[in-house]
Amino acid sequence: MRRIISMLLENEPGALSRVVGLFSQRGYNIETLTVAPTNDRTLSRLTLTTSGSDRVIEQITKQLNKLIEVVKLVDLTEGAHVERELLLVKLKATGAQRAEIKRTADIFRGQIVDVTSAVYTVQLTGTSDKLDAFIESVGDASILEVVRTGVSGMARGDKILAL
Amino acid sequence: MELLSGAEMLIRSLKDEGVDTIFGYPGGAVLHIYDALFQQSDITHVLVRHEQAASHMADGYSRSTGRPGVCLATSGPGATNTVTGIATAYMDSIPLVVITGQVQSDWIGDDAFQETDILGVTRPIVKHSFMVTRPEDIPEIVKKAFYIATTGRPGPVLIDVPKDLTSPTESFEYHYPAKVKMRSYSVVTRGHTGQIKKAVELLVSAKRPVIYAGGGVVQGNGAELLTQVVRELGAPCTNTLMGLGGFPGTDKQYVGMLGMHGTYEANMVMHHADVVLAVGARFDDRVTNHVEKFCSGAKIIHIDVDPASISKNIAVDVPIVGAVDLVLKEMLEQVRKTDLVADKDARNEWWKQIDAWRGFHGLRYETNDNGLLKPQQVIESLYKATGGDAIVCSDVGQHQMFAAQYYAFDKPRRWINSGGLGTMGFGLPAAMGCLVGQPDQTVVTVTGEGSIQMCIQELSTCLQYNLPVKIICLNNQALGMVKQWQDMVYQGRHSSSTYEESLPDFVKLTEAYGHVGMKVEKAADLDAAMEECFSLKDRLVFMDITVDPLEHVYPMQIKEGSMRDMWLSKTERT
């Protein structure tokens, strides 16, 4: 099952490599990974998505918690949560395609953020499923380049991940 | 406030941490540190002949004394040579602080002479590591390193120190922190009282209980408490390879080591138990055999300081996270005051069954008529000669299993071996570390002609520091355990497991290093030679003992089977 694990990490050199190293060293997979400093400059927020049986996920969270630089950790998928990912996609946009892409982008509430005579760059935010669906609907044939940020997320309601 | 250089602060911090010995080897990047070492007398430095031995010695020092071991190596090859020792300590949860020199800060990343990203290399095999970036941070980093290495589930911590940060040209105000607090590292101590209660209820009302105790009991200083708990429960106890000595090996409630080469009775007891109490053990693959067939009829209670050890390999019914000694203490109190009473008939039945298994004599061997020694005989003779009270450091292979099976350890920190990583070459330097830490003890290395050659250069260090290790080399002229597997699994194709007459004359070799060498070839000579070896108190003695090259280690669990599926000899199985 797909999980979103989010953690506060000491904002120190080497901390990220310990997290990433743990996954390869123990044979777990990382599907997406995103990390940036928080309002507290001493902390980074790292969010990753992974999948595995309950036993594997339990091991992943325990092993991550053992890392000295991991200050706090939550499995967002255990409760209600908001997840977002940002997609930038460069699409061939000539002739009739231009209008079609614009329409599709509108339907997905995407924005065209850069335009040339032959290319549109579309920005889209949402759950990973939604981004997948957009990529599917525009089709491989018109896609020139794709970049995704990976999933970020927070628990819904009062629950917070903070010190 | 004193003003000290980075190098001086490092040495002073170690002293303030209570370090008395460093095992190491100098080189370019640590010259400032060695100069600071030279100018003080609180800390002794032991110069090894290869940095791998420095990490093993620090490890042996720690295992025997219970205090953290410290080693020091230069950048690049010095640092990479410590890697095997670090991995060995990591797998067995031994507290080490490893200090490595690094090229000067502004050269890092330039592929400078003797530069290695040792933090990167060791990342998967350390509990934590630090790169010093400012000299004034050194005392705090040292404090944290020892704190992390020795608390919770212990393990090795590495500190990488760029050369420029130890320069004598700059001085800083030295202050060693009394305490350390880290927001991201907290140590569990007491176990959950409710869980302990649940465990006690299960154990007392069990019909066929067993206690399975591992290295955590030794490392966590829980042996005395464990013994009391086992006695109070009236249950049989088995130790893992790492846990030998955690419960007295000559006690009547002891059923021997369990696992791949465990005793028949220990594995049978495990398989038939209805409640298993695992203490400081991690359900290693060398213990469980096939995990899905492991103790299928039993409720499992697991005490461990590391939450990640719980339900990792085997799903556990009653997990108890906590320091082994504190949990056992609370457990003992609860066992003593519980109103529950054990089912006497069921327990009598259980012990009758256990005695029947014992009577089967699973741990046995046949002596040769022609005087050729069996390796088991050598261990029995060693046990006699040392009164069962030596510190026995083992290398890895058949000799390790024979020693584990035939030397009964009554106390913890007497059996020292690389159980997790299985590091050949560990035995001699580990024994040296034990002797440095406890010079009054009799320290033995049980080894083979394969393992001993992996760190044999340390015979020279032994002479320099007068370390009278007794080396008991079971020489079967082959890599015995490899050969055993080749016999059993590869139809006797001995691929690269023999040396074709290339073995050195170990007696001459030992003499060349300035020690005493002895050769034993006949069973009749063994006991006298062993006596002579241990009568030479102040000398290192290397006993090159010719043993039967055809001997296999039994019992041996049958792959993919359950605990009770074992080969008992070359022809008999359960």
Interface residues (C-beta under 8 A of the other chain):
Chain A: E10 P13 G14 S17 R18 G21 Q25 R55 E58 Q59 K62 Q63 N65 K66 I68 E69 V70 V71 L163
Chain B: L119 G120 R123 P124 K127 H128 S129 M131 I148 M182 R183 S184 Y185 D306 P307 A308 S311 K312 A315
